C-alpha cells in the first residue's frame, strides 16, 4: 500500500515539474522589432491558458479576442498542428 502511494506521489511530482517547465517556457519575455521597424520592444506574457481537448490555435485566439497575428506574436515558435492537452499558451501580453 505504501508503495502505491509513493508511485502516485512520484507521478504527481513529475507532472507538476513538467507543467512548471512548460509554463516558464511559454511565458518568457521576448524581444520584437516594432511595426515601424525602428525600435525593439520586449513582449511579456501576462496571462496564459491551458489547451483543452479539441482546441485549435484559431479557437483559442478567437475566444480571447485576439487576431491570429497578435496570437502568433505572443506565442512565437508555436506549432499549431502539434498542440497537446495541458499545453500553456499566452493569451495576453504587454510590451515595454
Phi, psi and omega in degrees: 000317180295325180294320179296320177295322179293320178295319178298316178299317179297316180295315179296322177296316178299315180297317179298313180296317178298317178298318179296317178298315179297320180297312181296319180297318182285325188266009182292159178288149178226143178257129182233158172271134182295167181301329179284343177078007184257332184234154177262140176235152177258125179261126181241132178285129181256329183218136178240161174222155179265143177287133175253165180304129178087355179291147171236163178301318181299315181297318180294316178299313181298315182291344177251018178056042178247145170284161178297327178297313179294319179299315179294326180294323181268358176228059181295153179066016178274131176260102184293343177280350183233038175293150176225151182301130181094351179295138179269131176235142177282131180238359175205135179218170175217159181244156172206000000 
